[in-house]
């Protein structure tokens, strides 16, 4: 295994093992564990396929683009505008979630010593990531492997330390009225499309390894997240909270909570940075903005949304996952027919795509979109 291969896997794992994970125990407590397994397996497989399609689209194109730029290149200007809106709103939603939960975790970790409100810690996290992106985001590729290794070790520690506190009475198999509740949060949690251009760049001279890197980077996090959710839910049960670790702290008093908070902050920071980079690239590559304008719009708009009170964690995660994630999936799937018909470059990755499969996935995303809209409003 080469260094770049490991870095590529780490980049995707670091993007996926993010804040979305911490919303899952709360919704699974309401839905039951059977929907957890169904949605985790099904949506991880779907996200893996979408990420392969995205990689094929990138490697079929001469210039660097994310989804909006690809739509503009192969489809139409109107399509590019729509895709840009979907992608930008989706990434803003993701970053907003990182600000909300990052502030909570940082407050729990150091608030007892330093005092202050959650708002102050959320602002501190925002300021740190904003400065990192301003100076040089590209320098983080080497640290991604180290941080992701720490995240995996932290999950293992949480599972190991928490097993003795698990009570089977805290699990329910299925609660039919809420059986679909995990769809949006899990779809959000297992998505790693923001890291795909970086994976293609890292493996530019090892293109035959891109498919396996995406597979490892997608399915290892899915397994780790499932274990994490089961242990946390077995510990907290009905005391599960939307951000998970608040409820965990109320039940447990030993070092596992501190380790969990550190793990949470690491996952938030790595994913926050990757998504901020992805949004900057949309503004630069696809919309033609200069570096400073792209940086300002990518970093400050989500924080302004937080300032005006957009802080309902479950609602933001569900809508971001099911609505913007589903729409992005539909755009990518149908765009691929045009790319496959007239690629600019012969791609090293070729994925099978049929009209029946495209219609099936599109219908699934539309139904998820409708469910989340009605469920949240």
LUMLORO-860230 format. One record per residue: residue in three letters; x, y, z of N, C-alpha, C in turn. Coordinates in steps of 0.001 Angstrom, whole numbers, padded with zeros to 6 digits, always signed. Layout:
<sites>
ALAXYZXYZXYZ...
</sites>
This chain:
<sites>
UNK+000835-001197+000000+000000+000000+000000+000874+001253+000000UNK+000587+002162-000887+001352+003399-000959+000804+004427+000026UNK+001614+005444+000287+001188+006509+001197-000056+007208+000658UNK-000089+007506-000646-001233+008215-001216-002508+007389-001161UNK-002372+006071-001263-003546+005194-001161-004145+005288+000241UNK-003284+005237+001252-003761+005372+002630-004339+006763+002881UNK-003700+007785+002313-004215+009144+002469-005583+009290+001824UNK-005788+008637+000679-007074+008704-000011-008175+008069+000834UNK-007886+006897+001393-008864+006238+002274-009145+007107+003491UNK-008076+007664+004069-008228+008509+005254-009055+009746+004953UNK-008853+010331+003770-009612+011532+003412-011105+011240+003368UNK-011472+010093+002790-012898+009739+002703-013445+009356+004071UNK-012695+008565+004828-013150+008198+006171-013301+009426+007056UNK-012350+010347+006963-012423+011553+007778-013613+012421+007434UNK-014030+012371+006162-015219+013123+005746-016495+012455+006246UNK-016553+011130+006128-017775+010401+006489-017960+010324+008004UNK-016892+009980+008730-017026+009870+010189-017062+011284+010752UNK-018191+011891+010643-018357+013275+011051-019503+013436+012027UNK-019992+014632+012084-020988+014970+013089-022317+014255+012871UNK-022599+013843+011638-023856+013131+011393-024002+011891+012242UNK-022871+011261+012572-022889+010070+013408-023604+010301+014731UNK-023419+011488+015316-023930+011738+016662-025434+011980+016712UNK-026060+012159+015559-027518+012312+015551-028239+010969+015415UNK-027515+009914+015049-028171+008641+014733-028742+007930+015963UNK-028013+007841+017101-028611+007147+018251-029966+007715+018665UNK-030114+009034+018591-031373+009666+018994-032530+009206+018115UNK-032324+009187+016793-033423+008797+015905-033643+007289+015925UNK-032565+006512+016124-032719+005047+016198-033458+004651+017468UNK-033281+005414+018541-034058+005157+019757-035550+005283+019487UNK-035904+006170+018566-037313+006361+018234-037822+005362+017189UNK-036909+004879+016324-037332+004011+015220-037148+002526+015502UNK-036134+002176+016305-035779+000780+016515-034512+000427+015759UNK-033884-000710+016126-032590-001062+015545-032702-001706+014168UNK-033839-002301+013845-033989-002894+012502-033843-001828+011418UNK-034523-000676+011525-034285+000375+010526-032827+000829+010471UNK-032114+000808+011601-030693+001167+011592-029927+000285+010625UNK-030097-001033+010739-029354-001953+009883-029779-001816+008419UNK-031074-001686+008184-031565-001577+006802-031029-000318+006136UNK-031171+000813+006813-030741+002078+006216-029217+002181+006135UNK-028501+001686+007146-027042+001789+007118-026472+000978+005960UNK-026949-000257+005790-026454-001096+004690-026871-000525+003342UNK-028166-000207+003217-028681+000265+001935-028106+001602+001516UNK-028053+002564+002436-027595+003904+002080-026074+003967+001924UNK-025340+003149+002671-023890+003099+002467-023583+002561+001065UNK-024336+001534+000639-024145+000983-000710-024492+002019-001774UNK-025571+002766-001561-025979+003786-002527-024948+004915-002589UNK-024478+005362-001434-023470+006423-001422-022169+005953-002074UNK-021807+004696-001859-020618+004137-002514-020768+004213-004031UNK-021938+003846-004538-022185+003888-005982-022154+005327-006498UNK-022787+006246-005767-022776+007654-006184-021352+008206-006195UNK-020545+007809-005217-019170+008283-005166-018339+007730-006316UNK-018607+006498-006719-017937+005937-007896-018353+006689-009155UNK-019641+007013-009268-020102+007797-010415-019423+009162-010455UNK-019305+009787-009303-018672+011101-009227-017199+011004-009647UNK-016522+009953-009179-015121+009748-009561-015004+009554-011070UNK-015912+008788-011655-015898+008588-013106-016130+009907-013838UNK-017052+010725-013330-017323+012021-013953-016087+012913-013917UNK-015402+012942-012770-014200+013766-012624-013104+013309-013584UNK-012930+011978-013680-011852+011446-014516-012208+011413-016005UNK-013441+011758-016330-013848+011861-017733-013724+013291-018249UNK-013290+014201-017387-013285+015637-017700-011872+016197-017594UNK-011496+017054-018548-010134+017596-018588-009865+018562-017444UNK-010765+019510-017232-010544+020523-016212-011127+020100-014871UNK-010682+020778-013805-011169+020464-012459-012542+021091-012237UNK-013500+020265-011846-014844+020741-011529-015434+019898-010414UNK-016360+020500-009685-017266+019733-008844-018600+019620-009592UNK-019640+019140-008913-020877+018795-009620-021462+019949-010434UNK-021586+021170-009895-022172+022247-010701-021397+022516-011989UNK-020066+022502-011904-019258+022739-013084-019415+021634-014113UNK-019556+020391-013641-019767+019269-014549-021102+019403-015273UNK-022129+019837-014541-023443+020041-015165-023341+021133-016226UNK-022665+022230-015899-022513+023303-016868-021730+022873-018095UNK-020772+021989-017903-019913+021552-019009-020634+020576-019943UNK-021415+019668-019357-022029+018611-020151-023517+018819-020421UNK-024175+019683-019651-025628+019844-019807-025963+021272-020229UNK-026383+022107-019279-026853+023446-019643-026514+024452-018546UNK-026582+025720-018907-026330+026791-017934-027408+026785-016851UNK-028664+026583-017254-029742+026527-016271-029545+025378-015300UNK-029118+024223-015822-028834+023083-014965-027706+023368-014002UNK-026702+024100-014484-025577+024456-013627-026029+025349-012475UNK-026914+026297-012765-027413+027187-011718-028173+026396-010659UNK-029041+025461-011117-029810+024642-010178-028884+023750-009355UNK-027922+023097-010024-026986+022225-009313-026147+023017-008321UNK-025754+024222-008696-024976+025072-007793-025776+025391-006536UNK-027051+025731-006715-027903+026052-005565-028041+024849-004635UNK-028279+023672-005222-028434+022452-004418-027158+022141-003645UNK-026028+022170-004338-024754+021846-003700-024388+022853-002606UNK-024571+024116-002904-024202+025152-001939-025075+025062-000690UNK-026387+024898-000870-027287+024777+000280-026945+023527+001092UNK-026629+022426+000384-026286+021191+001073-025030+021320+001913UNK-023989+021942+001358-022747+022099+002110-022930+023110+003240UNK-023702+024162+002992-024006+025098+004082-024690+024360+005233UNK-025625+023462+004897-026295+022689+005940-025318+021848+006733UNK-024366+021210+006031-023366+020385+006710-022500+021222+007641UNK-022021+022349+007137-021160+023201+007960-021926+023762+009157UNK-023189+024098+008950-024017+024591+010052-024130+023544+011154UNK-024281+022278+010759-024339+021192+011745-023029+021109+012524UNK-021897+021252+011829-020602+021200+012519-020474+022327+013536UNK-020964+023499+013194-020894+024629+014124-021768+024362+015350UNK-022993+023868+015125-023921+023598+016231-023335+022572+017200UNK-022954+021405+016656-022507+020316+017524-021096+020583+018054UNK-020248+021177+017228-018898+021490+017701-018920+022411+018901UNK-019816+023394+018885-019945+024287+020027-020384+023555+021280UNK-021337+022630+021118-021824+021841+022263-020706+020990+022844UNK-019960+020280+021963-018910+019377+022438-017763+020144+023099UNK-017354+021241+022487-016258+022025+023047-016649+022612+024399UNK-017911+023018+024509-018410+023551+025779-018398+022480+026857UNK-018822+021256+026495-018833+020171+027477-017424+019779+027903UNK-016488+019877+026962-015131+019430+027244-014364+020425+028104UNK-014427+021714+027785-013612+022701+028509-014442+023735+029261UNK-015754+023747+029027-016620+024690+029727-016557+024610+031235UNK-016468+023372+031807-016387+023287+033264-015161+023987+033847UNK-014122+024188+033046-012892+024826+033529-012836+026310+033165UNK-013333+026644+031969-013218+028010+031475-014509+028804+031591UNK-015640+028105+031758-016919+028788+031814-017354+029283+030446UNK-018400+030116+030421-018874+030660+029157-020019+029866+028564UNK-020704+030473+027587-021855+029858+026938-021429+029027+025728UNK-022339+028144+025283-022090+027313+024102-021764+028191+022898UNK-022447+029327+022779-022242+030232+021648-020782+030638+021496UNK-020112+030886+022612-018706+031308+022573-017834+030205+021983UNK-018114+028956+022374-017304+027836+021902-017591+027524+020430UNK-018847+027683+020023-019173+027511+018614-018449+028562+017773UNK-018396+029769+018280-017694+030848+017578-016199+030582+017517UNK-015633+030039+018591-014205+029719+018608-013876+028648+017575UNK-014722+027628+017479-014516+026578+016474-014594+027149+015067UNK-015614+027969+014830-015772+028618+013528-014535+029441+013186UNK-014030+030212+014145-012866+031068+013899-011633+030240+013569UNK-011433+029116+014275-010251+028283+014041-010273+027685+012636UNK-011412+027108+012241-011492+026495+010917-011400+027562+009824UNK-011990+028708+010057-011927+029798+009081-010488+030241+008843UNK-009689+030326+009907-008284+030698+009765-007492+029614+009026UNK-007785+028352+009332-007096+027242+008659-007368+027288+007156UNK-008613+027485+006784-008953+027522+005361-008369+028756+004681UNK-008226+029850+005423-007693+031076+004827-006209+030931+004461UNK-005433+030277+005336-003990+030222+005104-003595+029143+004105UNK-003966+027908+004318-003629+026895+003308-004286+025565+003644UNK-005457+025352+003091-006214+024119+003332-005494+022904+002776UNK-004756+023054+001685-004143+021911+001012-003079+021245+001870UNK-002569+021922+002860-001513+021357+003683-002026+020253+004605UNK-003330+020059+004671-003892+019121+005642-003881+017672+005190UNK-003552+017396+003931-003636+016021+003437-002809+015058+004277UNK-001608+015467+004698-000760+014589+005483-001290+014327+006876UNK-001978+015298+007455-002497+015114+008815-003806+014335+008829UNK-004463+014232+007679-005745+013525+007623-005596+012072+008061UNK-004499+011429+007634-004276+010027+007992-004124+009884+009503UNK-003362+010793+010131-003164+010732+011577-004476+010944+012315UNK-005224+011979+011916-006492+012282+012586-007498+011154+012421UNK-007588+010582+011213-008539+009509+010979-008162+008267+011785UNK-006859+007992+011907-006423+006875+012744-006859+007087+014189UNK-006726+008322+014672-007169+008637+016031-008676+008460+016181UNK-009426+008830+015150-010872+008672+015204-011258+007202+015326UNK-010609+006353+014529-010907+004922+014568-010546+004347+015931UNK-009398+004733+016467-009003+004257+017789-009981+004732+018860UNK-010457+005962+018719-011401+006499+019701-012719+005739+019669UNK-013213+005416+018470-014448+004634+018375-014260+003279+019043UNK-013117+002641+018770-012841+001346+019391-012825+001440+020910UNK-012243+002507+021419-012187+002704+022862-013576+002927+023443UNK-014376+003734+022759-015739+003996+023224-016542+002696+023277UNK-016430+001896+022201-017158+000623+022155-016679-000303+023262UNK-015359-000411+023427-014793-001305+024446-015183-000877+025855UNK-015031+000423+026160-015357+000907+027494-016857+000899+027760UNK-017646+001045+026695-019088+001148+026889-019829-000163+026954UNK-019209-001264+026465-019923-002540+026399-020453-002996+027754UNK-019681-002747+028802-020106-003174+030132-021311-002416+030660UNK-021644-001300+030037-022779-000483+030483-024033-000700+029628UNK-023910-001525+028585-025042-001748+027678-026114-002578+028369UNK-027363-002148+028224-028513-002895+028745-029434-003233+027584UNK-029721-004523+027426-030555-004959+026301-031949-004347+026343UNK-032401-003974+027540-033734-003368+027670-033809-002005+026985UNK-032655-001425+026670-032648-000128+026003-032902-000225+024491UNK-032900-001453+023967-033123-001634+022536-034574-002006+022258UNK-035095-001496+021162-036368-001980+020623-036125-002343+019169UNK-036819-003357+018681-036576-003822+017317-037080-002815+016290UNK-038345-002426+016420-038878-001473+015449-040103-000773+016024UNK-040205+000509+015755-041364+001304+016115-041940+001841+014807UNK-042973+001191+014309-043446+001434+012943-043767+002895+012631UNK-044412+003643+013532-044703+005052+013182-043458+005884+012883UNK-042316+005490+013473-041071+006246+013259-040027+005457+012483UNK-040451+004418+011773-039500+003517+011117-038640+004223+010068UNK-039154+005278+009444-038404+005976+008398-037547+007126+008928UNK-037627+007375+010222-036938+008530+010810-035425+008542+010564UNK-034750+007377+010570-033282+007428+010384-032837+007730+008959UNK-033736+007751+007987-033329+007894+006584-032458+009132+006361UNK-032965+010300+006711-032219+011533+006466-030901+011594+007219UNK-030901+011350+008552-029641+011402+009293-028591+010403+008809UNK-029014+009162+008469-028028+008178+008005-027537+008538+006608UNK-028424+009000+005732-028014+009440+004400-026975+010556+004534UNK-027215+011471+005459-026255+012553+005736-024939+011982+006256UNK-025035+011033+007194-023849+010544+007886-022913+009748+006983UNK-023446+008977+006024-022582+008106+005212-022141+008760+003906UNK-022499+010013+003691-022103+010701+002464-020679+011239+002549UNK-019885+010967+001521-018509+011464+001508-018102+012043+000176UNK-019081+012459-000631-018789+012961-001968-017833+014133-001997UNK-017816+014924-000926-016935+016099-000889-015470+015715-001006UNK-015116+014488-000616-013709+014071-000629-013286+013429-001951UNK-014207+013154-002854-013873+012402-004065-012864+013119-004966UNK-012984+014429-005219-011940+015085-006025-010545+014959-005411UNK-010460+015017-004082-009168+014867-003413-008627+013451-003602UNK-009505+012443-003542-009088+011058-003767-008553+010886-005184UNK-009253+011449-006159-008803+011360-007554-007451+012059-007741UNK-007246+013160-007025-005971+013864-007119-004843+013054-006489UNK-005096+012500-005305-004067+011726-004619-003670+010483-005403UNK-004633+009880-006108-004373+008632-006833-004306+008868-008344UNK-003877+010057-008732-003785+010393-010159-002845+009450-010911UNK-001826+008911-010215-000877+007997-010855-001133+006541-010463UNK-002227+006328-009725-002623+004964-009333-004135+004825-009512UNK-004601+005173-010690-006046+005234-010927-006748+003900-010696UNK-006029+002802-010869-006636+001485-010664-006989+001227-009200UNK-006504+002084-008300-006772+001902-006869-007912+002785-006358UNK-008452+003632-007215-009486+004567-006763-010737+003834-006302UNK-011159+002831-007053-012384+002103-006684-012255+001450-005305UNK-011127+000791-005059-010977+000115-003760-010809+001125-002630UNK-010152+002256-002912-010013+003290-001877-011380+003831-001467UNK-012264+004038-002449-013615+004520-002148-014395+003454-001383UNK-014187+002183-001724-014889+001101-001017-014470+001042+000448UNK-013154+000995+000696-012669+000960+002080-013089+002216+002834UNK-012973+003360+002178-013290+004630+002827-014754+004814+003133UNK-015625+004056+002448-017070+004140+002682-017555+003110+003688UNK-017136+001859+003521-017735+000777+004310-017097+000603+005687UNK-015825+000935+005860-015251+000898+007211-015985+001881+008124UNK-016205+003139+007705-016988+004044+008558-018404+003542+008841UNK-019049+002901+007855-020414+002406+008070-020437+001357+009185UNK-019455+000458+009180-019367-000570+010231-019074+000072+011582UNK-018108+000985+011616-017746+001640+012873-018914+002452+013432UNK-019634+003140+012549-020777+003929+013008-021874+003042+013576UNK-022104+001895+012949-023131+000974+013449-022780+000485+014849UNK-021527+000082+015042-021086-000355+016372-021227+000761+017392UNK-020812+001948+017010-020891+003095+017903-022341+003372+018319UNK-023238+003382+017337-024653+003663+017615-025243+002614+018547UNK-024941+001341+018304-025492+000270+019132-025009+000385+020575UNK-023732+000668+020766-023204+000776+022128-023784+002002+022833UNK-023793+003132+022153-024329+004353+022772-025808+004182+023113UNK-026572+003607+022184-027997+003412+022440-028213+002411+023571UNK-027373+001381+023623-027482+000404+024709-027174+001011+026063UNK-026381+002072+026086-026045+002752+027337-027120+003764+027722UNK-027538+004584+026759-028417+005710+027087-029894+005381+026976UNK-030292+004549+026011-031703+004216+025825-032557+005451+025607UNK-033613+005574+026392-034545+006700+026261-033904+008030+026622UNK-032724+007996+027265-032034+009234+027627-031177+009774+026486UNK-031224+009122+025321-030445+009587+024161-030868+011006+023789UNK-029880+011843+023496-030144+013239+023139-029772+013462+021672UNK-030264+014551+021057-029968+014786+019642-028489+014819+019289UNK-027635+015251+020245-026198+015290+019954-025458+014104+020559UNK-026157+013129+021154-025648+011874+021708-024835+012057+022981UNK-023788+012863+022945-022843+012875+024057-023372+013586+025291UNK-024342+014485+025130-024980+015075+026303-025700+013992+027092UNK-026431+013137+026381-027121+012025+027029-026158+011025+027616UNK-025045+010762+026918-024045+009827+027408-023419+010340+028695UNK-023156+011635+028765-022565+012231+029965-023512+012142+031154UNK-024816+012178+030890-025791+012101+031976-025873+010709+032578UNK-025479+009688+031810-025576+008304+032266-024247+007806+032814UNK-023149+008220+032173-021830+007728+032557-020999+008865+033154UNK-020146+008523+034098-019345+009555+034753-017846+009297+034643UNK-017441+008236+033927-016011+007956+033846-015397+008603+032610UNK-014158+008252+032306-013403+008907+031249-013930+008702+029853UNK-014865+007777+029656-015360+007519+028309-016007+008759+027695UNK-016648+009579+028522-017299+010773+027990-016263+011756+027466UNK-015175+011937+028218-014110+012829+027752-013506+012324+026447UNK-013262+011005+026364-012746+010435+025127-013735+010637+023985UNK-015025+010486+024297-016052+010667+023276-016070+012102+022765UNK-015921+013045+023684-015917+014449+023287-014703+014780+022409UNK-013559+014227+022785-012359+014445+021973-012550+013842+020586UNK-013081+012617+020549-013380+011959+019275-014340+012808+018452UNK-015377+013311+019110-016356+014127+018402-015743+015381+017809UNK-014900+016055+018576-014268+017277+018079-013322+016988+016915UNK-012572+015874+016997-011688+015505+015891-012479+015249+014626UNK-013588+014511+014766-014388+014194+013583-015025+015450+013000UNK-015467+016339+013859-016071+017585+013400-015041+018447+012669UNK-013855+018586+013248-012833+019439+012642-012420+018921+011269UNK-012151+017606+011167-011719+017057+009880-012803+017222+008819UNK-014046+016895+009167-015122+016997+008185-015448+018458+007855UNK-015426+019310+008858-015689+020740+008666-014706+021313+007635UNK-013428+020975+007794-012412+021493+006883-012625+020979+005464UNK-012917+019687+005330-013127+019109+003993-014316+019765+003306UNK-015405+019981+004036-016587+020584+003423-016369+022063+003107UNK-015616+022753+003955-015290+024144+003648-014462+024220+002376UNK-013529+023283+002215-012724+023224+000996-013608+022939-000214UNK-014538+021988-000059-015417+021636-001173-016232+022850-001624UNK-016721+023618-000665-017541+024779-001018-016694+025877-001667UNK-015490+026069-001149-014582+027027-001792-014329+026642-003246UNK-014151+025345-003494-013865+024883-004853-015067+025080-005772UNK-016271+024915-005248-017461+025191-006064-017467+026656-006481UNK-017212+027538-005529-017213+028974-005835-016083+029347-006805UNK-014925+028704-006651-013782+029038-007504-013860+028331-008859UNK-013923+027001-008835-013857+026215-010065-015109+026379-010930UNK-016276+026364-010274-017533+026278-011029-018208+027627-011238UNK-018006+028564-010305-018678+029861-010417-017710+031006-010700UNK-016419+030705-010751-015436+031686-011191-015116+032801-010223UNK-015371+032621-008932-015062+033660-007951-013576+033629-007591UNK-013051+034754-007104-011653+034771-006674-011517+034099-005310UNK-010269+033861-004911-010000+033085-003694-010633+033683-002439UNK-010483+034992-002264-010980+035618-001041-012500+035618-000971UNK-013159+035875-002104-014625+035857-002130-015143+034447-001844UNK-014488+033447-002462-014893+032049-002242-014717+031670-000782UNK-013589+032060-000189-013328+031762+001228-014374+032435+002118UNK-014683+033685+001861-015647+034411+002693-017029+033762+002631UNK-017518+033472+001431-018854+032889+001277-018914+031485+001872UNK-017835+030709+001699-017825+029342+002210-017846+029303+003732UNK-017161+030236+004358-016992+030175+005812-018028+030974+006600UNK-018407+032151+006112-019179+033060+006946-020698+032880+006847UNK-021206+032435+005698-022664+032298+005562-023239+031293+006567UNK-022646+030084+006731-023203+029156+007735-023195+029740+009148UNK-022144+030490+009460-022079+031096+010791-023170+032140+010966UNK-023462+032899+009921-024551+033875+009996-025896+033175+010209UNK-026082+032015+009563-027310+031229+009776-027409+030790+011243UNK-026273+030401+011818-026244+030023+013232-026604+031220+014114UNK-026110+032388+013758-026375+033591+014548-027850+033953+014575UNK-028558+033695+013455-029970+034075+013407-030902+032980+013941UNK-030316+031899+014480-031137+030923+015186-031422+029616+014487UNK-030709+029297+013427-030888+028003+012760-030057+026964+013511UNK-030590+026442+014612-029801+025564+015470-030545+024294+015891UNK-031611+023922+015152-032308+022668+015418-031532+021545+014727UNK-030760+020797+015510-029806+019846+014957-030456+018765+014092UNK-031455+018075+014614-032062+016959+013889-032726+017438+012602UNK-033388+018580+012670-034055+019106+011474-033031+019466+010396UNK-031944+020126+010788-030927+020515+009800-030287+019282+009174UNK-029953+018275+009993-029325+017053+009483-030274+016300+008551UNK-031520+016128+008962-032484+015372+008165-032725+016035+006813UNK-032947+017334+006821-033233+018041+005576-032006+018087+004664UNK-030834+018298+005259-029616+018340+004449-029357+016992+003797UNK-029525+015902+004578-029277+014573+004037-030265+014166+002971UNK-031553+014249+003301-032577+013727+002406-032885+014658+001248UNK-032915+015959+001491-033345+016902+000453-032189+017245-000478UNK-031168+017927+000043-030076+018326-000849-029236+017119-001271UNK-029048+016155-000360-028305+014950-000735-029023+014166-001814UNK-030339+014019-001669-031117+013301-002674-031131+014005-004017UNK-031294+015333-003999-031302+016096-005251-029946+016016-005948UNK-028860+016094-005186-027526+015964-005771-027355+014597-006419UNK-027873+013562-005758-027797+012216-006318-028539+012104-007641UNK-029733+012689-007695-030523+012651-008934-029787+013382-010055UNK-029245+014555-009758-028514+015336-010761-027334+014535-011305UNK-026551+013933-010394-025366+013182-010803-025738+011977-011663UNK-026747+011241-011240-027129+010025-011978-027498+010339-013422UNK-028341+011335-013622-028797+011632-014985-027720+012358-015784UNK-026846+013092-015114-025722+013716-015801-024779+012670-016381UNK-024642+011541-015672-023697+010518-016111-024045+009957-017488UNK-025304+009950-017850-025662+009462-019193-025032+010357-020264UNK-025012+011657-020020-024395+012599-020968-022870+012457-020974UNK-022303+012285-019777-020850+012152-019693-020385+010866-020374UNK-021099+009768-020132-020734+008497-020747-020864+008551-022271UNK-021817+009358-022744-022020+009453-024194-020873+010196-024871UNK-020341+011259-024218-019270+012067-024816-018256+012487-023758UNK-017467+011531-023240-016438+011910-022257-015318+012682-022930UNK-014741+013638-022204-013605+014393-022738-012305+013588-022658UNK-012244+012695-021651-011085+011837-021427-011613+010436-021124UNK-010883+009415-021521-011284+008044-021196-011010+007798-019715UNK-012050+007532-018956-011923+007353-017506-011378+005968-017168UNK-010537+005929-016127-010019+004647-015646-011087+003869-014883UNK-012134+004557-014452-013255+003906-013765-014479+003972-014669UNK-015109+002839-014872-016340+002797-015650-017382+002048-014826UNK-018500+002700-014571-019565+002110-013763-020770+001802-014640UNK-021394+000691-014382-022599+000330-015116-023758+001197-014643UNK-024482+001770-015570-025634+002611-015236-026718+002372-016270UNK-027867+001908-015810-029001+001652-016701-030145+002587-016366UNK-031047+002772-017318-032210+003635-017081-033088+003111-015934UNK-033385+001794-015866-034187+001310-014724-033540+001616-013375UNK-032203+001445-013288-031512+001753-012027-031581+003241-011719UNK-031446+004061-012753-031518+005523-012560-032893+005939-012073UNK-033940+005369-012666-035306+005701-012243-035583+005215-010823UNK-035088+004019-010483-035307+003471-009142-034673+004372-008084UNK-033395+004734-008295-032707+005575-007317-033334+006966-007244UNK-033730+007498-008372-034367+008827-008389-035677+008805-007613UNK-036469+007752-007809-037736+007627-007077-037485+007515-005584UNK-036462+006733-005212-036106+006590-003796-035754+007943-003187UNK-034944+008728-003896-034529+010035-003385-035712+010996-003288UNK-036613+010941-004260-037787+011822-004245-038698+011471-003069UNK-038917+010179-002842-039753+009759-001706-039123+010185-000380UNK-037795+010054-000272-037112+010505+000937-037236+012000+001125UNK-037123+012727+000023-037291+014185+000025-038677+014548+000554UNK-039713+013914+000009-041101+014208+000401-041320+013883+001875UNK-040810+012719+002314-040991+012315+003708-040390+013344+004668UNK-039165+013771+004391-038505+014710+005293-039191+016070+005312UNK-039664+016515+004170-040375+017800+004124-041629+017738+005002UNK-042428+016680+004834-043661+016555+005615-043371+016275+007082UNK-042327+015521+007363-042018+015163+008733-041505+016357+009539UNK-040782+017268+008855-040191+018405+009560-041035+019662+009513UNK-041992+019723+008583-042812+020919+008506-044294+020602+008608
</sites>
